[in-house]
């Protein structure tokens, strides 16, 4: 009983592996969805960290006006 309080499953190694395999098969869809959402969030954060506001391009008319100092 004390071993279970410390986090030991009380299973042999092979039994523990079977239980882990069963858990992974049972929750495969939700784990895949969670991983996909995590990747998307990581890409969004990386993009926001490197994103810059676009420079204002000067139009041809603004360039012509600049040449004549108007």
mmCIF file as Biopython writes it, N, C-alpha, C and O atoms, coordinates in Angstrom:
data_model
#
loop_
_atom_site.group_PDB
_atom_site.id
_atom_site.type_symbol
_atom_site.label_atom_id
_atom_site.label_alt_id
_atom_site.label_comp_id
_atom_site.label_asym_id
_atom_site.label_entity_id
_atom_site.label_seq_id
_atom_site.pdbx_PDB_ins_code
_atom_site.Cartn_x
_atom_site.Cartn_y
_atom_site.Cartn_z
_atom_site.occupancy
_atom_site.B_iso_or_equiv
_atom_site.auth_seq_id
_atom_site.auth_asym_id
_atom_site.pdbx_PDB_model_num
ATOM 1   N N  . UNK A ? 1  ? 0.818  -1.199 0.000   1.0 0.0 1  A 1 
ATOM 2   C CA . UNK A ? 1  ? 0.000  0.000  0.000   1.0 0.0 1  A 1 
ATOM 3   C C  . UNK A ? 1  ? 0.857  1.256  0.000   1.0 0.0 1  A 1 
ATOM 4   O O  . UNK A ? 1  ? 0.546  2.223  -0.695  1.0 0.0 1  A 1 
ATOM 5   N N  . UNK A ? 2  ? 1.941  1.245  0.782   1.0 0.0 2  A 1 
ATOM 6   C CA . UNK A ? 2  ? 2.810  2.415  0.825   1.0 0.0 2  A 1 
ATOM 7   C C  . UNK A ? 2  ? 3.448  2.681  -0.538  1.0 0.0 2  A 1 
ATOM 8   O O  . UNK A ? 2  ? 3.660  3.833  -0.917  1.0 0.0 2  A 1 
ATOM 9   N N  . UNK A ? 3  ? 3.753  1.605  -1.274  1.0 0.0 3  A 1 
ATOM 10  C CA . UNK A ? 3  ? 4.368  1.775  -2.589  1.0 0.0 3  A 1 
ATOM 11  C C  . UNK A ? 3  ? 3.416  2.518  -3.518  1.0 0.0 3  A 1 
ATOM 12  O O  . UNK A ? 3  ? 3.867  3.324  -4.332  1.0 0.0 3  A 1 
ATOM 13  N N  . UNK A ? 4  ? 2.115  2.270  -3.420  1.0 0.0 4  A 1 
ATOM 14  C CA . UNK A ? 4  ? 1.155  2.957  -4.270  1.0 0.0 4  A 1 
ATOM 15  C C  . UNK A ? 4  ? 1.057  4.434  -3.921  1.0 0.0 4  A 1 
ATOM 16  O O  . UNK A ? 4  ? 0.790  5.255  -4.798  1.0 0.0 4  A 1 
ATOM 17  N N  . UNK A ? 5  ? 1.265  4.785  -2.663  1.0 0.0 5  A 1 
ATOM 18  C CA . UNK A ? 5  ? 1.214  6.194  -2.274  1.0 0.0 5  A 1 
ATOM 19  C C  . UNK A ? 5  ? 2.385  6.965  -2.858  1.0 0.0 5  A 1 
ATOM 20  O O  . UNK A ? 5  ? 2.281  8.172  -3.076  1.0 0.0 5  A 1 
ATOM 21  N N  . UNK A ? 6  ? 3.498  6.290  -3.113  1.0 0.0 6  A 1 
ATOM 22  C CA . UNK A ? 6  ? 4.662  6.959  -3.676  1.0 0.0 6  A 1 
ATOM 23  C C  . UNK A ? 6  ? 4.600  7.052  -5.193  1.0 0.0 6  A 1 
ATOM 24  O O  . UNK A ? 6  ? 5.488  7.647  -5.804  1.0 0.0 6  A 1 
ATOM 25  N N  . UNK A ? 7  ? 3.589  6.487  -5.809  1.0 0.0 7  A 1 
ATOM 26  C CA . UNK A ? 7  ? 3.468  6.572  -7.257  1.0 0.0 7  A 1 
ATOM 27  C C  . UNK A ? 7  ? 3.813  5.290  -7.976  1.0 0.0 7  A 1 
ATOM 28  O O  . UNK A ? 7  ? 3.786  5.262  -9.207  1.0 0.0 7  A 1 
ATOM 29  N N  . UNK A ? 8  ? 4.138  4.221  -7.259  1.0 0.0 8  A 1 
ATOM 30  C CA . UNK A ? 8  ? 4.426  2.944  -7.894  1.0 0.0 8  A 1 
ATOM 31  C C  . UNK A ? 8  ? 3.109  2.316  -8.327  1.0 0.0 8  A 1 
ATOM 32  O O  . UNK A ? 8  ? 2.146  2.295  -7.559  1.0 0.0 8  A 1 
ATOM 33  N N  . UNK A ? 9  ? 3.063  1.807  -9.547  1.0 0.0 9  A 1 
ATOM 34  C CA . UNK A ? 9  ? 1.813  1.242  -10.060 1.0 0.0 9  A 1 
ATOM 35  C C  . UNK A ? 9  ? 1.526  -0.125 -9.471  1.0 0.0 9  A 1 
ATOM 36  O O  . UNK A ? 9  ? 0.383  -0.581 -9.505  1.0 0.0 9  A 1 
ATOM 37  N N  . UNK A ? 10 ? 2.533  -0.787 -8.935  1.0 0.0 10 A 1 
ATOM 38  C CA . UNK A ? 10 ? 2.335  -2.118 -8.389  1.0 0.0 10 A 1 
ATOM 39  C C  . UNK A ? 10 ? 2.320  -3.197 -9.451  1.0 0.0 10 A 1 
ATOM 40  O O  . UNK A ? 10 ? 2.047  -4.357 -9.141  1.0 0.0 10 A 1 
ATOM 41  N N  . UNK A ? 11 ? 2.606  -2.844 -10.702 1.0 0.0 11 A 1 
ATOM 42  C CA . UNK A ? 11 ? 2.621  -3.810 -11.800 1.0 0.0 11 A 1 
ATOM 43  C C  . UNK A ? 11 ? 4.046  -4.238 -12.091 1.0 0.0 11 A 1 
ATOM 44  O O  . UNK A ? 11 ? 4.997  -3.515 -11.794 1.0 0.0 11 A 1 
ATOM 45  N N  . UNK A ? 12 ? 4.188  -5.431 -12.678 1.0 0.0 12 A 1 
ATOM 46  C CA . UNK A ? 12 ? 5.505  -5.849 -13.157 1.0 0.0 12 A 1 
ATOM 47  C C  . UNK A ? 12 ? 5.850  -4.988 -14.377 1.0 0.0 12 A 1 
ATOM 48  O O  . UNK A ? 12 ? 5.007  -4.247 -14.883 1.0 0.0 12 A 1 
ATOM 49  N N  . UNK A ? 13 ? 7.074  -5.093 -14.833 1.0 0.0 13 A 1 
ATOM 50  C CA . UNK A ? 13 ? 7.496  -4.301 -15.996 1.0 0.0 13 A 1 
ATOM 51  C C  . UNK A ? 13 ? 6.650  -4.608 -17.222 1.0 0.0 13 A 1 
ATOM 52  O O  . UNK A ? 13 ? 6.222  -3.696 -17.929 1.0 0.0 13 A 1 
ATOM 53  N N  . UNK A ? 14 ? 6.409  -5.889 -17.474 1.0 0.0 14 A 1 
ATOM 54  C CA . UNK A ? 14 ? 5.623  -6.260 -18.650 1.0 0.0 14 A 1 
ATOM 55  C C  . UNK A ? 14 ? 4.166  -5.808 -18.489 1.0 0.0 14 A 1 
ATOM 56  O O  . UNK A ? 14 ? 3.545  -5.373 -19.458 1.0 0.0 14 A 1 
ATOM 57  N N  . UNK A ? 15 ? 3.625  -5.908 -17.292 1.0 0.0 15 A 1 
ATOM 58  C CA . UNK A ? 15 ? 2.259  -5.441 -17.047 1.0 0.0 15 A 1 
ATOM 59  C C  . UNK A ? 15 ? 2.140  -3.941 -17.210 1.0 0.0 15 A 1 
ATOM 60  O O  . UNK A ? 15 ? 1.145  -3.439 -17.733 1.0 0.0 15 A 1 
ATOM 61  N N  . UNK A ? 16 ? 3.155  -3.230 -16.763 1.0 0.0 16 A 1 
ATOM 62  C CA . UNK A ? 16 ? 3.157  -1.773 -16.909 1.0 0.0 16 A 1 
ATOM 63  C C  . UNK A ? 16 ? 3.221  -1.391 -18.384 1.0 0.0 16 A 1 
ATOM 64  O O  . UNK A ? 16 ? 2.523  -0.473 -18.814 1.0 0.0 16 A 1 
ATOM 65  N N  . UNK A ? 17 ? 4.049  -2.083 -19.160 1.0 0.0 17 A 1 
ATOM 66  C CA . UNK A ? 17 ? 4.149  -1.803 -20.592 1.0 0.0 17 A 1 
ATOM 67  C C  . UNK A ? 17 ? 2.828  -2.069 -21.304 1.0 0.0 17 A 1 
ATOM 68  O O  . UNK A ? 17 ? 2.424  -1.302 -22.178 1.0 0.0 17 A 1 
ATOM 69  N N  . UNK A ? 18 ? 2.155  -3.158 -20.928 1.0 0.0 18 A 1 
ATOM 70  C CA . UNK A ? 18 ? 0.855  -3.453 -21.532 1.0 0.0 18 A 1 
ATOM 71  C C  . UNK A ? 18 ? -0.166 -2.376 -21.186 1.0 0.0 18 A 1 
ATOM 72  O O  . UNK A ? 18 ? -0.960 -1.972 -22.036 1.0 0.0 18 A 1 
ATOM 73  N N  . UNK A ? 19 ? -0.146 -1.907 -19.928 1.0 0.0 19 A 1 
ATOM 74  C CA . UNK A ? 19 ? -1.110 -0.867 -19.536 1.0 0.0 19 A 1 
ATOM 75  C C  . UNK A ? 19 ? -0.816 0.444  -20.267 1.0 0.0 19 A 1 
ATOM 76  O O  . UNK A ? 19 ? -1.742 1.153  -20.662 1.0 0.0 19 A 1 
ATOM 77  N N  . UNK A ? 20 ? 0.471  0.769  -20.448 1.0 0.0 20 A 1 
ATOM 78  C CA . UNK A ? 20 ? 0.835  1.975  -21.189 1.0 0.0 20 A 1 
ATOM 79  C C  . UNK A ? 20 ? 0.395  1.860  -22.646 1.0 0.0 20 A 1 
ATOM 80  O O  . UNK A ? 20 ? -0.117 2.824  -23.216 1.0 0.0 20 A 1 
ATOM 81  N N  . UNK A ? 21 ? 0.586  0.704  -23.244 1.0 0.0 21 A 1 
ATOM 82  C CA . UNK A ? 21 ? 0.189  0.485  -24.636 1.0 0.0 21 A 1 
ATOM 83  C C  . UNK A ? 21 ? -1.323 0.623  -24.780 1.0 0.0 21 A 1 
ATOM 84  O O  . UNK A ? 21 ? -1.806 1.233  -25.734 1.0 0.0 21 A 1 
ATOM 85  N N  . UNK A ? 22 ? -2.067 0.058  -23.836 1.0 0.0 22 A 1 
ATOM 86  C CA . UNK A ? 22 ? -3.524 0.153  -23.855 1.0 0.0 22 A 1 
ATOM 87  C C  . UNK A ? 22 ? -3.967 1.609  -23.735 1.0 0.0 22 A 1 
ATOM 88  O O  . UNK A ? 22 ? -4.858 2.056  -24.457 1.0 0.0 22 A 1 
ATOM 89  N N  . UNK A ? 23 ? -3.337 2.347  -22.817 1.0 0.0 23 A 1 
ATOM 90  C CA . UNK A ? 23 ? -3.684 3.756  -22.627 1.0 0.0 23 A 1 
ATOM 91  C C  . UNK A ? 23 ? -3.408 4.559  -23.895 1.0 0.0 23 A 1 
ATOM 92  O O  . UNK A ? 23 ? -4.237 5.369  -24.308 1.0 0.0 23 A 1 
ATOM 93  N N  . UNK A ? 24 ? -2.250 4.339  -24.514 1.0 0.0 24 A 1 
ATOM 94  C CA . UNK A ? 24 ? -1.898 5.089  -25.726 1.0 0.0 24 A 1 
ATOM 95  C C  . UNK A ? 24 ? -2.848 4.774  -26.877 1.0 0.0 24 A 1 
ATOM 96  O O  . UNK A ? 24 ? -3.223 5.671  -27.633 1.0 0.0 24 A 1 
ATOM 97  N N  . UNK A ? 25 ? -3.239 3.513  -27.017 1.0 0.0 25 A 1 
ATOM 98  C CA . UNK A ? 25 ? -4.182 3.161  -28.081 1.0 0.0 25 A 1 
ATOM 99  C C  . UNK A ? 25 ? -5.557 3.774  -27.821 1.0 0.0 25 A 1 
ATOM 100 O O  . UNK A ? 25 ? -6.223 4.236  -28.747 1.0 0.0 25 A 1 
ATOM 101 N N  . UNK A ? 26 ? -5.973 3.774  -26.563 1.0 0.0 26 A 1 
ATOM 102 C CA . UNK A ? 26 ? -7.293 4.294  -26.216 1.0 0.0 26 A 1 
ATOM 103 C C  . UNK A ? 26 ? -7.379 5.809  -26.427 1.0 0.0 26 A 1 
ATOM 104 O O  . UNK A ? 26 ? -8.427 6.320  -26.823 1.0 0.0 26 A 1 
ATOM 105 N N  . UNK A ? 27 ? -6.291 6.521  -26.167 1.0 0.0 27 A 1 
ATOM 106 C CA . UNK A ? 27 ? -6.312 7.979  -26.222 1.0 0.0 27 A 1 
ATOM 107 C C  . UNK A ? 27 ? -5.504 8.541  -27.390 1.0 0.0 27 A 1 
ATOM 108 O O  . UNK A ? 27 ? -5.084 9.698  -27.358 1.0 0.0 27 A 1 
ATOM 109 N N  . UNK A ? 28 ? -5.289 7.723  -28.418 1.0 0.0 28 A 1 
ATOM 110 C CA . UNK A ? 28 ? -4.466 8.144  -29.559 1.0 0.0 28 A 1 
ATOM 111 C C  . UNK A ? 28 ? -5.019 9.396  -30.241 1.0 0.0 28 A 1 
ATOM 112 O O  . UNK A ? 28 ? -4.262 10.320 -30.537 1.0 0.0 28 A 1 
ATOM 113 N N  . UNK A ? 29 ? -6.315 9.436  -30.489 1.0 0.0 29 A 1 
ATOM 114 C CA . UNK A ? 29 ? -6.909 10.578 -31.190 1.0 0.0 29 A 1 
ATOM 115 C C  . UNK A ? 29 ? -6.749 11.871 -30.401 1.0 0.0 29 A 1 
ATOM 116 O O  . UNK A ? 29 ? -6.367 12.901 -30.956 1.0 0.0 29 A 1 
ATOM 117 N N  . UNK A ? 30 ? -7.039 11.813 -29.119 1.0 0.0 30 A 1 
ATOM 118 C CA . UNK A ? 30 ? -6.938 13.036 -28.313 1.0 0.0 30 A 1 
ATOM 119 C C  . UNK A ? 30 ? -5.484 13.468 -28.157 1.0 0.0 30 A 1 
ATOM 120 O O  . UNK A ? 30 ? -5.205 14.666 -28.116 1.0 0.0 30 A 1 
ATOM 121 N N  . UNK A ? 31 ? -4.553 12.520 -28.069 1.0 0.0 31 A 1 
ATOM 122 C CA . UNK A ? 31 ? -3.136 12.881 -27.976 1.0 0.0 31 A 1 
ATOM 123 C C  . UNK A ? 31 ? -2.645 13.500 -29.277 1.0 0.0 31 A 1 
ATOM 124 O O  . UNK A ? 31 ? -1.867 14.454 -29.250 1.0 0.0 31 A 1 
ATOM 125 N N  . UNK A ? 32 ? -3.092 12.967 -30.426 1.0 0.0 32 A 1 
ATOM 126 C CA . UNK A ? 32 ? -2.713 13.544 -31.719 1.0 0.0 32 A 1 
ATOM 127 C C  . UNK A ? 32 ? -3.257 14.962 -31.864 1.0 0.0 32 A 1 
ATOM 128 O O  . UNK A ? 32 ? -2.566 15.853 -32.358 1.0 0.0 32 A 1 
ATOM 129 N N  . UNK A ? 33 ? -4.499 15.166 -31.430 1.0 0.0 33 A 1 
ATOM 130 C CA . UNK A ? 33 ? -5.105 16.495 -31.510 1.0 0.0 33 A 1 
ATOM 131 C C  . UNK A ? 33 ? -4.356 17.475 -30.617 1.0 0.0 33 A 1 
ATOM 132 O O  . UNK A ? 33 ? -4.115 18.617 -31.009 1.0 0.0 33 A 1 
ATOM 133 N N  . UNK A ? 34 ? -3.990 17.035 -29.425 1.0 0.0 34 A 1 
ATOM 134 C CA . UNK A ? 34 ? -3.244 17.885 -28.498 1.0 0.0 34 A 1 
ATOM 135 C C  . UNK A ? 34 ? -1.878 18.243 -29.060 1.0 0.0 34 A 1 
ATOM 136 O O  . UNK A ? 34 ? -1.431 19.383 -28.931 1.0 0.0 34 A 1 
ATOM 137 N N  . UNK A ? 35 ? -1.213 17.277 -29.684 1.0 0.0 35 A 1 
ATOM 138 C CA . UNK A ? 35 ? 0.098  17.535 -30.276 1.0 0.0 35 A 1 
ATOM 139 C C  . UNK A ? 35 ? -0.013 18.518 -31.438 1.0 0.0 35 A 1 
ATOM 140 O O  . UNK A ? 35 ? 0.829  19.404 -31.584 1.0 0.0 35 A 1 
ATOM 141 N N  . UNK A ? 36 ? -1.046 18.366 -32.264 1.0 0.0 36 A 1 
ATOM 142 C CA . UNK A ? 36 ? -1.253 19.266 -33.397 1.0 0.0 36 A 1 
ATOM 143 C C  . UNK A ? 36 ? -1.506 20.694 -32.921 1.0 0.0 36 A 1 
ATOM 144 O O  . UNK A ? 36 ? -0.952 21.647 -33.469 1.0 0.0 36 A 1 
ATOM 145 N N  . UNK A ? 37 ? -2.350 20.834 -31.893 1.0 0.0 37 A 1 
ATOM 146 C CA . UNK A ? 37 ? -2.631 22.164 -31.347 1.0 0.0 37 A 1 
ATOM 147 C C  . UNK A ? 37 ? -1.370 22.786 -30.761 1.0 0.0 37 A 1 
ATOM 148 O O  . UNK A ? 37 ? -1.152 23.991 -30.886 1.0 0.0 37 A 1 
ATOM 149 N N  . UNK A ? 38 ? -0.547 21.971 -30.126 1.0 0.0 38 A 1 
ATOM 150 C CA . UNK A ? 38 ? 0.706  22.460 -29.558 1.0 0.0 38 A 1 
ATOM 151 C C  . UNK A ? 38 ? 1.657  22.965 -30.631 1.0 0.0 38 A 1 
ATOM 152 O O  . UNK A ? 38 ? 2.311  23.993 -30.458 1.0 0.0 38 A 1 
ATOM 153 N N  . UNK A ? 39 ? 1.731  22.229 -31.752 1.0 0.0 39 A 1 
ATOM 154 C CA . UNK A ? 39 ? 2.598  22.660 -32.852 1.0 0.0 39 A 1 
ATOM 155 C C  . UNK A ? 39 ? 2.110  23.968 -33.450 1.0 0.0 39 A 1 
ATOM 156 O O  . UNK A ? 39 ? 2.908  24.856 -33.751 1.0 0.0 39 A 1 
ATOM 157 N N  . UNK A ? 40 ? 0.794  24.089 -33.624 1.0 0.0 40 A 1 
ATOM 158 C CA . UNK A ? 40 ? 0.229  25.314 -34.186 1.0 0.0 40 A 1 
ATOM 159 C C  . UNK A ? 40 ? 0.510  26.492 -33.255 1.0 0.0 40 A 1 
ATOM 160 O O  . UNK A ? 40 ? 0.885  27.572 -33.711 1.0 0.0 40 A 1 
ATOM 161 N N  . UNK A ? 41 ? 0.331  26.283 -31.957 1.0 0.0 41 A 1 
ATOM 162 C CA . UNK A ? 41 ? 0.587  27.353 -30.985 1.0 0.0 41 A 1 
ATOM 163 C C  . UNK A ? 41 ? 2.056  27.753 -30.991 1.0 0.0 41 A 1 
ATOM 164 O O  . UNK A ? 41 ? 2.368  28.940 -30.894 1.0 0.0 41 A 1 
ATOM 165 N N  . UNK A ? 42 ? 2.964  26.787 -31.102 1.0 0.0 42 A 1 
ATOM 166 C CA . UNK A ? 42 ? 4.392  27.080 -31.136 1.0 0.0 42 A 1 
ATOM 167 C C  . UNK A ? 42 ? 4.738  27.891 -32.384 1.0 0.0 42 A 1 
ATOM 168 O O  . UNK A ? 42 ? 5.525  28.835 -32.308 1.0 0.0 42 A 1 
ATOM 169 N N  . UNK A ? 43 ? 4.159  27.532 -33.530 1.0 0.0 43 A 1 
ATOM 170 C CA . UNK A ? 43 ? 4.408  28.284 -34.759 1.0 0.0 43 A 1 
ATOM 171 C C  . UNK A ? 43 ? 3.858  29.703 -34.652 1.0 0.0 43 A 1 
ATOM 172 O O  . UNK A ? 43 ? 4.488  30.649 -35.125 1.0 0.0 43 A 1 
ATOM 173 N N  . UNK A ? 44 ? 2.682  29.858 -34.031 1.0 0.0 44 A 1 
ATOM 174 C CA . UNK A ? 44 ? 2.087  31.184 -33.878 1.0 0.0 44 A 1 
ATOM 175 C C  . UNK A ? 44 ? 2.963  32.067 -32.995 1.0 0.0 44 A 1 
ATOM 176 O O  . UNK A ? 44 ? 3.186  33.235 -33.313 1.0 0.0 44 A 1 
ATOM 177 N N  . UNK A ? 45 ? 3.457  31.521 -31.894 1.0 0.0 45 A 1 
ATOM 178 C CA . UNK A ? 45 ? 4.326  32.304 -31.009 1.0 0.0 45 A 1 
ATOM 179 C C  . UNK A ? 45 ? 5.635  32.684 -31.692 1.0 0.0 45 A 1 
ATOM 180 O O  . UNK A ? 45 ? 6.129  33.798 -31.517 1.0 0.0 45 A 1 
ATOM 181 N N  . UNK A ? 46 ? 6.204  31.744 -32.482 1.0 0.0 46 A 1 
ATOM 182 C CA . UNK A ? 46 ? 7.445  32.049 -33.187 1.0 0.0 46 A 1 
ATOM 183 C C  . UNK A ? 46 ? 7.215  33.145 -34.221 1.0 0.0 46 A 1 
ATOM 184 O O  . UNK A ? 46 ? 8.051  34.032 -34.388 1.0 0.0 46 A 1 
ATOM 185 N N  . UNK A ? 47 ? 6.070  33.082 -34.920 1.0 0.0 47 A 1 
ATOM 186 C CA . UNK A ? 47 ? 5.750  34.104 -35.913 1.0 0.0 47 A 1 
ATOM 187 C C  . UNK A ? 47 ? 5.570  35.465 -35.251 1.0 0.0 47 A 1 
ATOM 188 O O  . UNK A ? 47 ? 6.091  36.464 -35.745 1.0 0.0 47 A 1 
ATOM 189 N N  . UNK A ? 48 ? 4.833  35.516 -34.130 1.0 0.0 48 A 1 
ATOM 190 C CA . UNK A ? 48 ? 4.601  36.789 -33.450 1.0 0.0 48 A 1 
ATOM 191 C C  . UNK A ? 48 ? 5.892  37.379 -32.906 1.0 0.0 48 A 1 
ATOM 192 O O  . UNK A ? 48 ? 6.035  38.600 -32.845 1.0 0.0 48 A 1 
ATOM 193 N N  . UNK A ? 49 ? 6.835  36.531 -32.511 1.0 0.0 49 A 1 
ATOM 194 C CA . UNK A ? 49 ? 8.105  37.031 -31.990 1.0 0.0 49 A 1 
ATOM 195 C C  . UNK A ? 49 ? 8.941  37.666 -33.102 1.0 0.0 49 A 1 
ATOM 196 O O  . UNK A ? 49 ? 9.692  38.608 -32.848 1.0 0.0 49 A 1 
ATOM 197 N N  . UNK A ? 50 ? 8.817  37.159 -34.327 1.0 0.0 50 A 1 
ATOM 198 C CA . UNK A ? 50 ? 9.629  37.652 -35.441 1.0 0.0 50 A 1 
ATOM 199 C C  . UNK A ? 50 ? 8.875  38.599 -36.366 1.0 0.0 50 A 1 
ATOM 200 O O  . UNK A ? 50 ? 9.467  39.157 -37.289 1.0 0.0 50 A 1 
ATOM 201 N N  . UNK A ? 51 ? 7.592  38.785 -36.135 1.0 0.0 51 A 1 
ATOM 202 C CA . UNK A ? 51 ? 6.789  39.600 -37.050 1.0 0.0 51 A 1 
ATOM 203 C C  . UNK A ? 51 ? 7.130  41.074 -36.906 1.0 0.0 51 A 1 
ATOM 204 O O  . UNK A ? 51 ? 7.354  41.574 -35.804 1.0 0.0 51 A 1 
ATOM 205 N N  . UNK A ? 52 ? 7.165  41.746 -38.022 1.0 0.0 52 A 1 
ATOM 206 C CA . UNK A ? 52 ? 7.389  43.198 -38.047 1.0 0.0 52 A 1 
ATOM 207 C C  . UNK A ? 52 ? 6.252  43.827 -38.836 1.0 0.0 52 A 1 
ATOM 208 O O  . UNK A ? 52 ? 5.676  43.209 -39.730 1.0 0.0 52 A 1 
ATOM 209 N N  . UNK A ? 53 ? 5.950  45.037 -38.495 1.0 0.0 53 A 1 
ATOM 210 C CA . UNK A ? 53 ? 4.925  45.727 -39.262 1.0 0.0 53 A 1 
ATOM 211 C C  . UNK A ? 53 ? 5.489  46.069 -40.637 1.0 0.0 53 A 1 
ATOM 212 O O  . UNK A ? 53 ? 6.666  46.410 -40.750 1.0 0.0 53 A 1 
ATOM 213 N N  . UNK A ? 54 ? 4.680  45.984 -41.670 1.0 0.0 54 A 1 
ATOM 214 C CA . UNK A ? 54 ? 5.180  46.244 -43.019 1.0 0.0 54 A 1 
ATOM 215 C C  . UNK A ? 54 ? 5.560  47.712 -43.194 1.0 0.0 54 A 1 
ATOM 216 O O  . UNK A ? 54 ? 4.923  48.613 -42.648 1.0 0.0 54 A 1 
ATOM 217 N N  . UNK A ? 55 ? 6.614  47.919 -43.969 1.0 0.0 55 A 1 
ATOM 218 C CA . UNK A ? 55 ? 7.040  49.291 -44.254 1.0 0.0 55 A 1 
ATOM 219 C C  . UNK A ? 55 ? 6.058  49.913 -45.227 1.0 0.0 55 A 1 
ATOM 220 O O  . UNK A ? 55 ? 5.535  49.246 -46.119 1.0 0.0 55 A 1 
ATOM 221 N N  . UNK A ? 56 ? 5.819  51.192 -45.042 1.0 0.0 56 A 1 
ATOM 222 C CA . UNK A ? 56 ? 4.939  51.900 -45.973 1.0 0.0 56 A 1 
ATOM 223 C C  . UNK A ? 56 ? 5.706  52.175 -47.249 1.0 0.0 56 A 1 
ATOM 224 O O  . UNK A ? 56 ? 6.737  52.846 -47.235 1.0 0.0 56 A 1 
ATOM 225 N N  . UNK A ? 57 ? 5.206  51.664 -48.330 1.0 0.0 57 A 1 
ATOM 226 C CA . UNK A ? 57 ? 5.847  51.892 -49.616 1.0 0.0 57 A 1 
ATOM 227 C C  . UNK A ? 57 ? 5.370  53.236 -50.154 1.0 0.0 57 A 1 
ATOM 228 O O  . UNK A ? 57 ? 4.203  53.603 -50.018 1.0 0.0 57 A 1 
ATOM 229 N N  . UNK A ? 58 ? 6.281  53.944 -50.756 1.0 0.0 58 A 1 
ATOM 230 C CA . UNK A ? 58 ? 5.900  55.219 -51.352 1.0 0.0 58 A 1 
ATOM 231 C C  . UNK A ? 58 ? 5.436  54.965 -52.780 1.0 0.0 58 A 1 
ATOM 232 O O  . UNK A ? 58 ? 6.043  54.197 -53.527 1.0 0.0 58 A 1 
ATOM 233 N N  . UNK A ? 59 ? 4.371  55.612 -53.127 1.0 0.0 59 A 1 
ATOM 234 C CA . UNK A ? 59 ? 3.831  55.456 -54.473 1.0 0.0 59 A 1 
ATOM 235 C C  . UNK A ? 59 ? 4.664  56.279 -55.450 1.0 0.0 59 A 1 
ATOM 236 O O  . UNK A ? 59 ? 5.492  57.097 -55.049 1.0 0.0 59 A 1 
ATOM 237 N N  . UNK A ? 60 ? 4.432  56.051 -56.713 1.0 0.0 60 A 1 
ATOM 238 C CA . UNK A ? 60 ? 5.155  56.793 -57.747 1.0 0.0 60 A 1 
ATOM 239 C C  . UNK A ? 60 ? 4.877  58.282 -57.627 1.0 0.0 60 A 1 
ATOM 240 O O  . UNK A ? 60 ? 5.788  59.096 -57.777 1.0 0.0 60 A 1 
ATOM 241 N N  . UNK A ? 61 ? 3.614  58.653 -57.353 1.0 0.0 61 A 1 
ATOM 242 C CA . UNK A ? 61 ? 3.260  60.055 -57.233 1.0 0.0 61 A 1 
ATOM 243 C C  . UNK A ? 61 ? 3.981  60.703 -56.045 1.0 0.0 61 A 1 
ATOM 244 O O  . UNK A ? 61 ? 4.422  61.848 -56.135 1.0 0.0 61 A 1 
ATOM 245 N N  . UNK A ? 62 ? 4.098  59.972 -54.937 1.0 0.0 62 A 1 
ATOM 246 C CA . UNK A ? 62 ? 4.802  60.517 -53.776 1.0 0.0 62 A 1 
ATOM 247 C C  . UNK A ? 62 ? 6.288  60.702 -54.077 1.0 0.0 62 A 1 
ATOM 248 O O  . UNK A ? 62 ? 6.894  61.659 -53.594 1.0 0.0 62 A 1 
ATOM 249 N N  . UNK A ? 63 ? 6.888  59.807 -54.864 1.0 0.0 63 A 1 
ATOM 250 C CA . UNK A ? 63 ? 8.280  59.957 -55.242 1.0 0.0 63 A 1 
ATOM 251 C C  . UNK A ? 63 ? 8.469  61.188 -56.125 1.0 0.0 63 A 1 
ATOM 252 O O  . UNK A ? 63 ? 9.419  61.948 -55.939 1.0 0.0 63 A 1 
ATOM 253 N N  . UNK A ? 64 ? 7.576  61.381 -57.075 1.0 0.0 64 A 1 
ATOM 254 C CA . UNK A ? 64 ? 7.666  62.557 -57.961 1.0 0.0 64 A 1 
ATOM 255 C C  . UNK A ? 64 ? 7.529  63.822 -57.152 1.0 0.0 64 A 1 
ATOM 256 O O  . UNK A ? 64 ? 8.281  64.774 -57.361 1.0 0.0 64 A 1 
ATOM 257 N N  . UNK A ? 65 ? 6.573  63.855 -56.221 1.0 0.0 65 A 1 
ATOM 258 C CA . UNK A ? 65 ? 6.411  65.026 -55.369 1.0 0.0 65 A 1 
ATOM 259 C C  . UNK A ? 65 ? 7.657  65.270 -54.526 1.0 0.0 65 A 1 
ATOM 260 O O  . UNK A ? 65 ? 8.012  66.420 -54.266 1.0 0.0 65 A 1 
ATOM 261 N N  . UNK A ? 66 ? 8.322  64.205 -54.100 1.0 0.0 66 A 1 
ATOM 262 C CA . UNK A ? 66 ? 9.535  64.343 -53.315 1.0 0.0 66 A 1 
ATOM 263 C C  . UNK A ? 66 ? 10.681 64.942 -54.121 1.0 0.0 66 A 1 
ATOM 264 O O  . UNK A ? 66 ? 11.509 65.671 -53.575 1.0 0.0 66 A 1 
ATOM 265 N N  . UNK A ? 67 ? 10.735 64.643 -55.409 1.0 0.0 67 A 1 
ATOM 266 C CA . UNK A ? 67 ? 11.785 65.216 -56.240 1.0 0.0 67 A 1 
ATOM 267 C C  . UNK A ? 67 ? 11.631 66.719 -56.379 1.0 0.0 67 A 1 
ATOM 268 O O  . UNK A ? 67 ? 12.623 67.444 -56.451 1.0 0.0 67 A 1 
ATOM 269 N N  . UNK A ? 68 ? 10.394 67.188 -56.419 1.0 0.0 68 A 1 
ATOM 270 C CA . UNK A ? 68 ? 10.144 68.632 -56.588 1.0 0.0 68 A 1 
ATOM 271 C C  . UNK A ? 68 ? 9.947  69.339 -55.246 1.0 0.0 68 A 1 
ATOM 272 O O  . UNK A ? 68 ? 9.667  70.537 -55.212 1.0 0.0 68 A 1 
ATOM 273 N N  . UNK A ? 69 ? 10.092 68.601 -54.139 1.0 0.0 69 A 1 
ATOM 274 C CA . UNK A ? 69 ? 9.904  69.171 -52.781 1.0 0.0 69 A 1 
ATOM 275 C C  . UNK A ? 69 ? 8.542  69.832 -52.625 1.0 0.0 69 A 1 
ATOM 276 O O  . UNK A ? 69 ? 8.451  70.938 -52.094 1.0 0.0 69 A 1 
ATOM 277 N N  . UNK A ? 70 ? 7.501  69.181 -53.073 1.0 0.0 70 A 1 
ATOM 278 C CA . UNK A ? 70 ? 6.149  69.740 -52.971 1.0 0.0 70 A 1 
ATOM 279 C C  . UNK A ? 70 ? 5.474  69.192 -51.761 1.0 0.0 70 A 1 
ATOM 280 O O  . UNK A ? 70 ? 4.323  69.534 -51.487 1.0 0.0 70 A 1 
#
